Amino acid sequence: MIYDVDGNAIMAGSGGTGVYSVEPFISDDQQSLVPTFNGVIALYDALVTAYPEYVTKNTMTQGSITNYEYVFTTGAYNNYSSHAFAMDASTPKPKFLIASGIHGNERTAPMANYVFFKSLCEGKNGLKYLREAIEFRTIPIVNAYGFDHDIRYNQNGVDLNRNFDSNWITQGSPYYSGTSAASEDETKLVQAWLTANSDAKGFIDHHNSEVPNELCLIQSIGRANVPTKMKHNALQCGNRIITHWKLDRQLPSTTVFFYTGVDSTGKGMMSHYADDNGIPSFILETSWNVNSTGKHSAETIGTSAETEAITVLGMCAYIDATVFAS
């Protein structure tokens, strides 16, 4: 079952606007965990090599930190012959941002992020629309030190998702927020990235839930004022993949759900900083242990990639429709 922000059950086709009538993305990429930052970056670099007309890499530095942005775009709309607005080549494509790995121990999310982008490059089933209609930008792993050491925090013991200059407050363990807002180089780097891309139509911060032995898919809305129809589109797309999980993956129906809520209490969060810059922002939580297959298993990575793809599909279909309706 899926629910709206008020906790009411909704069905596909109720509310929302957009072109989301495509098959759900189903991951057949049995990706295992790559446990190092450099290893994950190497996977993305391979996409740049294999798809140079679609993927580019940008290096970003801040203090002692070096990180990377990958841009996925096919160019102007006139390259997409089947698009209803193909003749309007002067209109830039809507931009969508994705980041993951701000908590280094949540390693399934960056791997799922990679599977999503690899499949996007390949134009697999339900992702063909996204490949042609949207420009994506991603930071694959925000917290390189935490990812390499399998810990939540950065090298200074700071929870980076409490360190952003957005309603920052002093917090102690387990959410140590640092000595001041944006005290960490990783935070400064991402803040500059978000500010430079303030024209983006949406942003997802992909996390992992610690809920054990069940599929827990939580689309947690950063704040109450994000577009309601955008999230409804994502939830309606979720309806199209739940049947696949129940039948093909044989997951118990009681453990399969999408949920959308409002997080108005978080302080110093990355998604809130994005929202402050005018970017509708969302936190996507997916389980790191699905169907008792083990933490960061291939099945967990696959279902997380499916979740990300179907959620992004719904959001971007709404974005694309509203860009040309305005």
C-alpha positions, -999 to 999 in steps of 0.1 A, spaced: 0 0 0 11 36 -6 1 67 13 0 104 8 15 130 31 -16 129 53 -15 92 57 -43 84 33 -41 55 9 -39 66 -27 -43 47 -59 -26 51 -93 -42 78 -113 -55 98 -84 -41 133 -85 -8 144 -100 2 154 -135 28 140 -159 39 114 -184 46 84 -161 27 57 -181 58 36 -187 69 2 -174 86 3 -140 124 -1 -141 135 -36 -130 172 -40 -122 189 -70 -136 223 -57 -127 236 -80 -98 260 -53 -85 279 -63 -54 293 -38 -30 324 -18 -40 338 -8 -6 360 22 -15 353 57 -27 379 54 -55 364 21 -66 329 37 -70 344 67 -88 362 42 -112 327 27 -120 315 62 -130 346 70 -149 339 38 -170 305 53 -179 323 85 -191 345 63 -213 317 42 -226 292 71 -232 313 102 -239 284 118 -257 262 115 -226 283 116 -195 309 142 -184 330 144 -152 338 176 -133 363 178 -105 354 199 -74 378 209 -46 373 225 -12 401 227 13 415 192 17 386 176 -1 384 166 -37 351 152 -51 334 147 -84 302 157 -102 289 136 -131 266 152 -156 242 131 -177 225 148 -207 218 143 -243 217 180 -251 188 200 -265 152 188 -267 154 186 -305 175 155 -301 144 137 -287 122 133 -318 93 117 -300 90 144 -274 58 165 -277 79 197 -275 108 186 -297 106 216 -319 114 240 -290 152 235 -291 158 268 -273 142 255 -240 168 240 -217 161 206 -203 149 205 -167 178 197 -143 175 171 -115 202 165 -88 210 134 -69 235 128 -41 242 98 -19 267 86 7 265 115 31 264 89 58 294 66 50 280 34 65 249 36 43 267 20 14 238 5 -5 225 39 -16 257 49 -35 258 15 -52 221 17 -61 228 52 -74 254 38 -97 231 10 -110 205 36 -117 229 58 -137 244 28 -155 209 17 -166 201 53 -176 231 53 -199 220 20 -214 184 34 -219 169 4 -202 131 -1 -202 114 26 -182 144 49 -181 144 59 -218 121 88 -210 144 101 -183 175 97 -205 161 120 -232 140 144 -212 160 154 -181 196 166 -174 209 148 -143 238 158 -121 251 136 -93 277 135 -65 281 97 -61 295 98 -26 294 129 -4 314 115 25 344 97 10 361 91 44 330 77 60 324 54 30 360 41 30 358 34 68 322 22 69 312 48 95 284 74 95 307 104 101 336 122 84 372 123 95 363 148 122 335 128 136 309 151 122 275 139 110 276 159 77 238 158 74 236 180 105 263 204 94 247 224 66 239 261 70 202 256 73 186 260 107 219 246 121 220 240 159 246 225 182 240 188 185 260 161 202 263 123 197 249 105 177 243 135 155 273 156 162 268 187 141 303 202 142 317 233 157 296 256 135 274 256 105 293 244 74 324 238 94 334 208 73 350 210 38 326 183 25 297 205 35 311 236 19 317 217 -13 282 205 -15 267 238 -6 286 254 -34 273 227 -58 237 232 -47 240 270 -50 255 268 -84 226 245 -95 198 265 -78 179 263 -111 174 226 -106 138 214 -105 143 187 -79 169 171 -56 171 136 -40 194 128 -11 195 90 -11 199 73 23 195 38 37 172 26 65 184 3 92 151 -16 93 162 -52 93 148 -81 73 121 -63 54 117 -40 24 113 -5 38 109 22 12 104 56 26 102 88 5 107 113 32 98 148 21 123 174 32 97 201 41 60 206 39 61 231 10 75 208 -17 51 203 -47 24 179 -36 17 167 -72 54 159 -77 55 135 -48 21 120 -58 35 112 -92 64 94 -75 40 74 -53 18 65 -83 48 52 -101 55 31 -69 22 13 -75 37 -1 -108 66 -18 -91 51 -32 -60 35 -60 -79 69 -69 -94 84 -71 -59 56 -93 -46 56 -117 -75 91 -118 -90 110 -111 -58 85 -130 -36 85 -104 -9 57 -106 17 30 -80 10 32 -69 46 68 -56 40 63 -38 8 53 -2 11 60 34 0 55 61 25 58 99 23 61 121 53 71 156 63 104 162 82 101 196 97 123 189 127 157 182 111 184 208 115 214 214 93 204 189 67 216 188 31 181 186 17 170 216 37 199 237 23 188 227 -12 152 238 -3 166 271 10 181 276 -25 147 271 -42 152 234 -51 123 210 -42 142 185 -21 135 150 -9 152 124 13 148 89 -2 154 60 23 158 25 11 166 -6 32 201 -19 33 190 -54 42 161 -67 20 144 -101 25 171 -112 50 197 -113 22 223 -94 42 235 -59 45 244 -43 11 236 -76 -8 231 -76 -45 193 -79 -40 193 -50 -16 213 -29 -41 189 -40 -69 157 -31 -51 172 2 -39 180 10 -76 145 1 -86 131 24 -59 153 53 -69 144 49 -106 107 47 -101 106 76 -76 128 98 -99 107 88 -129 75 101 -113 91 133 -101 107 141 -134 76 133 -154 58 159 -134 87 184 -137 88 179 -175 51 184 -179 50 216 -158 81 231 -175 62 233 -208 28 240 -193 41 273 -178 
